[in-house]
Amino acid sequence: MKIFVCLLAALALCEAGTYDYGSVVRASLLFYEAQRSGKLPSDQKVTWRKDSALKDKGQNGEDLTGGYYDAGDYVKFGFPMAYTATVLAWGIVDHTAGYNKANALADGRKAVKWATDYFIKAHVSANVLYGQVGQGGPDHAYWGRPEDMTMDRPAYKIDTSHPGSDLAAETAAALAAASIVFKSTDATYSNTLLTHAKQLFDFAKNYLGKYSDSITDAKNSMRPATTVMSCHGLPYGSTEPPTTRATLPRLNRYTAVTV
């Protein structure tokens, strides 16, 4: 039996030594390129995707193009997008050498920046943040390409009268983590990210509330998140420390964006 176990361990080591994990990292980043919204750059690798949602605007005409579409649909939900950017950024911070070895560091930074550029646009003033573009019902009823969308895409925001501490704080976390990613390569951009992060953190602390109470369309689309937390005996908004599973945002149809 011991010999068998040793043989399995040796086989596993051989497989680990020969498997090209770098290709997995590079392929994973292509997923984010396929989810890009807005005017696509000239170095876009997923060439079958084209420009889309170029008319996304805020309630006062603010430019809200860019960012990432949600999991399998075309609403831009700020909360799961911010969570995704946070995890991507910390992955690069903690595993820079691995990204370098995989020849994926530049693309990893671009993936983070595609989100943070959008968050900067969405954070139109210290205590105002757009948290959603598009409406769940009409969007989920559409099964075409984002390039061909014609439905209205209203924008929803949080402010001092309609707070969203969870959304503001998660976006602050994404921007703060990203500021570390770019600190050594673009100090000016890093400082800009940190400034927005600090403002949003203060906004989250000083004006308490659930963003789904202010952006009610998100409540319908993100409802499974409340269900998951309730299954763990923790109502949404509880100050008790939830389990890891309960903290993960459960998307409306798929979980691809946050995997």
C-alpha positions as CSV (number, residue, x, y, z in Angstrom):
1,M,0.0,0.0,0.0
2,K,2.8,2.4,0.9
3,I,4.5,1.7,-2.5
4,F,1.2,2.5,-4.3
5,V,0.9,5.8,-2.4
6,C,4.5,6.6,-3.2
7,L,3.9,5.9,-6.9
8,L,0.8,8.1,-6.9
9,A,2.7,10.9,-5.2
10,A,5.5,10.6,-7.8
11,L,3.0,10.7,-10.6
12,A,1.4,13.8,-9.2
13,L,4.7,15.5,-9.0
14,C,5.5,14.6,-12.5
15,E,2.2,16.0,-13.7
16,A,2.7,19.2,-11.8
17,G,6.1,19.6,-13.3
18,T,4.9,19.2,-16.9
19,Y,1.5,20.8,-16.8
20,D,1.5,24.3,-18.3
21,Y,-0.3,26.3,-15.6
22,G,0.8,29.5,-17.3
23,S,-1.6,28.7,-20.2
24,V,-4.4,28.4,-17.7
25,V,-3.7,31.8,-16.3
26,R,-3.6,33.4,-19.7
27,A,-6.7,31.6,-20.8
28,S,-8.5,32.7,-17.7
29,L,-7.8,36.3,-18.4
30,L,-9.4,35.9,-21.8
31,F,-12.7,35.4,-20.0
32,Y,-12.6,38.9,-18.7
33,E,-11.8,40.3,-22.1
34,A,-14.9,38.6,-23.4
35,Q,-17.0,40.3,-20.7
36,R,-15.7,43.8,-21.5
37,S,-18.3,46.5,-22.2
38,G,-17.7,49.8,-24.0
39,K,-15.1,50.8,-26.6
40,L,-12.6,48.0,-26.9
41,P,-8.9,48.6,-27.2
42,S,-6.7,47.8,-30.3
43,D,-4.9,45.1,-28.4
44,Q,-8.1,43.1,-27.6
45,K,-7.3,39.4,-27.9
46,V,-10.9,38.2,-28.0
47,T,-11.4,39.6,-31.5
48,W,-15.0,38.3,-32.0
49,R,-16.1,40.8,-29.4
50,K,-16.8,44.4,-30.7
51,D,-17.7,47.7,-29.2
52,S,-21.0,47.7,-27.2
53,A,-23.1,49.8,-24.9
54,L,-21.4,53.0,-26.0
55,K,-24.4,55.1,-24.9
56,D,-24.3,54.1,-21.2
57,K,-24.8,57.3,-19.3
58,G,-25.7,58.5,-15.8
59,Q,-28.8,60.3,-14.8
60,N,-27.1,63.6,-15.6
61,G,-25.4,62.5,-18.7
62,E,-22.2,61.2,-17.1
63,D,-20.1,58.8,-19.2
64,L,-20.6,55.3,-17.8
65,T,-19.2,53.3,-20.7
66,G,-16.7,50.5,-19.9
67,G,-16.6,48.1,-17.1
68,Y,-17.6,44.4,-17.2
69,Y,-20.9,42.8,-18.1
70,D,-22.3,40.5,-15.5
71,A,-22.4,36.7,-15.6
72,G,-23.9,35.8,-18.9
73,D,-26.0,38.9,-19.3
74,Y,-25.3,42.6,-20.0
75,V,-26.3,44.5,-16.8
76,K,-23.3,46.1,-15.2
77,F,-23.8,45.3,-11.5
78,G,-21.3,47.3,-9.5
79,F,-21.1,45.0,-6.4
80,P,-20.0,41.7,-8.0
81,M,-17.8,43.7,-10.4
82,A,-16.1,45.3,-7.5
83,Y,-15.7,42.0,-5.7
84,T,-14.1,40.5,-8.9
85,A,-11.7,43.4,-9.3
86,T,-10.7,43.1,-5.6
87,V,-9.9,39.4,-6.0
88,L,-8.0,40.0,-9.3
89,A,-6.0,42.8,-7.8
90,W,-5.0,40.8,-4.7
91,G,-4.1,37.8,-6.8
92,I,-1.6,40.0,-8.7
93,V,-0.3,41.6,-5.5
94,D,0.2,38.2,-3.8
95,H,1.4,36.2,-6.8
96,T,3.3,38.7,-9.0
97,A,6.1,36.3,-9.6
98,G,3.6,33.7,-10.9
99,Y,1.9,36.1,-13.2
100,N,5.4,37.1,-14.5
101,K,6.4,33.5,-15.0
102,A,3.1,32.9,-16.9
103,N,3.8,36.0,-19.1
104,A,0.4,37.3,-17.9
105,L,1.3,40.2,-15.6
106,A,0.5,42.9,-18.2
107,D,-2.8,41.3,-19.1
108,G,-3.7,40.9,-15.4
109,R,-3.1,44.5,-14.8
110,K,-5.2,45.4,-17.8
111,A,-8.0,43.3,-16.5
112,V,-8.0,45.1,-13.2
113,K,-7.7,48.5,-14.9
114,W,-10.7,47.9,-17.1
115,A,-12.8,47.7,-13.9
116,T,-11.1,50.5,-12.0
117,D,-11.3,52.9,-14.9
118,Y,-15.1,52.3,-14.9
119,F,-15.3,52.7,-11.1
120,I,-13.6,56.1,-11.4
121,K,-16.2,57.2,-13.9
122,A,-19.0,55.8,-11.8
123,H,-17.8,57.7,-8.7
124,V,-18.9,61.0,-9.9
125,S,-18.5,62.8,-6.5
126,A,-17.4,62.0,-3.0
127,N,-20.8,60.7,-1.9
128,V,-22.3,59.6,-5.2
129,L,-21.6,56.3,-6.9
130,Y,-23.4,54.6,-9.8
131,G,-23.9,51.0,-8.9
132,Q,-25.8,49.6,-11.8
133,V,-26.3,50.2,-15.5
134,G,-29.1,48.2,-17.2
135,Q,-32.3,46.7,-15.9
136,G,-32.5,43.1,-14.9
137,G,-35.9,42.2,-16.5
138,P,-35.5,43.5,-20.0
139,D,-31.8,42.5,-20.1
140,H,-32.5,38.9,-19.0
141,A,-35.2,38.6,-21.6
142,Y,-32.7,39.5,-24.4
143,W,-30.6,36.6,-25.7
144,G,-28.7,38.4,-28.4
145,R,-25.2,39.9,-28.6
146,P,-24.3,43.0,-26.5
147,E,-23.2,44.6,-29.8
148,D,-26.8,44.4,-31.0
149,M,-28.7,45.6,-27.8
150,T,-31.4,48.2,-28.3
151,M,-33.2,48.2,-24.9
152,D,-33.0,51.2,-22.6
153,R,-30.2,50.9,-20.0
154,P,-31.0,53.1,-17.1
155,A,-28.3,54.0,-14.5
156,Y,-28.8,53.7,-10.8
157,K,-26.8,55.4,-8.1
158,I,-26.3,55.6,-4.3
159,D,-25.9,58.9,-2.5
160,T,-26.4,60.4,0.9
161,S,-30.2,60.1,0.7
162,H,-30.0,56.6,-0.8
163,P,-26.9,55.0,0.8
164,G,-25.3,51.7,0.1
165,S,-22.5,50.9,2.5
166,D,-21.8,47.4,1.1
167,L,-21.5,48.7,-2.5
168,A,-19.4,51.7,-1.5
169,A,-17.1,49.7,0.7
170,E,-16.5,46.9,-1.8
171,T,-15.7,49.4,-4.5
172,A,-13.3,51.1,-2.1
173,A,-11.7,47.7,-1.5
174,A,-11.3,47.2,-5.2
175,L,-9.7,50.6,-5.7
176,A,-7.4,50.3,-2.7
177,A,-6.2,46.9,-3.8
178,A,-5.7,48.1,-7.3
179,S,-3.7,51.1,-6.1
180,I,-1.1,48.6,-4.8
181,V,-1.1,46.8,-8.2
182,F,-0.1,50.0,-10.0
183,K,2.0,51.6,-7.3
184,S,5.3,50.6,-8.9
185,T,4.3,51.1,-12.5
186,D,2.0,54.2,-12.5
187,A,2.2,56.2,-9.3
188,T,-0.2,58.9,-10.5
189,Y,-2.9,56.4,-11.4
190,S,-2.2,54.5,-8.1
191,N,-2.7,57.8,-6.1
192,T,-5.9,58.5,-8.0
193,L,-7.3,55.1,-7.1
194,L,-6.4,55.5,-3.5
195,T,-8.1,58.9,-3.3
196,H,-11.3,57.5,-4.7
197,A,-11.0,54.5,-2.3
198,K,-10.7,56.8,0.8
199,Q,-13.7,58.9,-0.3
200,L,-15.8,55.8,-0.8
201,F,-14.7,54.2,2.5
202,D,-15.8,57.4,4.3
203,F,-19.1,57.4,2.3
204,A,-19.7,53.8,3.4
205,K,-19.0,54.6,7.1
206,N,-20.9,57.9,7.3
207,Y,-24.0,57.0,5.4
208,L,-25.1,53.5,6.4
209,G,-27.5,51.4,4.4
210,K,-27.9,48.4,2.1
211,Y,-27.4,49.3,-1.5
212,S,-30.2,46.9,-2.6
213,D,-32.6,49.1,-0.6
214,S,-31.5,52.1,-2.7
215,I,-31.0,50.3,-6.1
216,T,-34.1,48.1,-5.8
217,D,-33.6,46.5,-9.2
218,A,-30.5,44.9,-7.8
219,K,-32.5,43.3,-5.0
220,N,-34.4,41.2,-7.5
221,S,-31.4,40.2,-9.5
222,M,-29.2,39.5,-6.5
223,R,-31.8,37.9,-4.3
224,P,-30.1,34.6,-4.1
225,A,-27.3,36.3,-2.0
226,T,-29.9,36.9,0.7
227,T,-31.0,33.3,0.5
228,V,-27.5,32.0,0.9
229,M,-26.9,34.2,4.0
230,S,-30.3,33.1,5.4
231,C,-29.3,29.5,5.0
232,H,-26.4,30.2,7.3
233,G,-28.6,31.8,9.9
234,L,-27.3,35.3,9.0
235,P,-29.8,37.8,7.7
236,Y,-28.4,40.2,5.1
237,G,-26.8,43.1,6.8
238,S,-25.9,41.2,10.0
239,T,-22.9,42.3,11.9
240,E,-21.9,38.8,12.8
241,P,-19.0,37.3,10.8
242,P,-20.4,35.1,8.1
243,T,-18.9,31.9,6.7
244,T,-16.8,32.1,3.6
245,R,-19.7,30.7,1.5
246,A,-22.1,33.4,2.8
247,T,-19.8,36.2,1.8
248,L,-19.6,35.2,-1.9
249,P,-22.0,37.2,-4.1
250,R,-24.4,34.8,-5.8
251,L,-25.1,36.0,-9.2
252,N,-28.5,35.9,-10.8
253,R,-27.9,33.2,-13.4
254,Y,-24.3,32.1,-13.3
255,T,-21.3,32.5,-11.1
256,A,-18.7,32.9,-13.8
257,V,-17.7,36.5,-13.1
258,T,-16.7,35.8,-9.5
259,V,-15.0,32.4,-9.9
